[in-house]
């Protein structure tokens, strides 16, 4: 997996620990279809944000999205994030 923490890029291999502090821009990308990550968050509450955005996985997985999310999807993400004190830039 590749993590970007502010301006630092970390190419994580199994066993790598990555710290992404609150208030610092961060993102990650799974580089393989079998990537796994264990995410811990402190303080609690972030799981409620993730839960609100979650959808049940259908029996037949849909095709990967083609292109960027719709303006409506982006607006929904930003609105839900704001409820949990998360700022999207």
LINGIZI-V189342 format. One record per pair of residues at least 4 apart in sequence whose ideal C-beta (glycine too) atoms are under 6 Angstrom apart, sorted by the first residue. I is the first residue (numbers start at 1). GAP is how many residues later the second one is. If there is no record, write none. Layout:
BEGIN
i->I gap->GAP
i->I gap->GAP
END
This chain:
BEGIN
i->1 gap->11
i->1 gap->27
i->1 gap->29
i->1 gap->30
i->1 gap->34
i->2 gap->9
i->2 gap->27
i->2 gap->29
i->3 gap->7
i->3 gap->9
i->3 gap->15
i->3 gap->25
i->4 gap->5
i->4 gap->23
i->5 gap->15
i->5 gap->21
i->6 gap->18
i->6 gap->19
i->10 gap->8
i->12 gap->4
i->12 gap->6
i->20 gap->6
i->30 gap->5
i->41 gap->5
i->49 gap->35
i->52 gap->28
i->69 gap->4
i->69 gap->5
i->78 gap->10
i->81 gap->5
i->81 gap->7
END
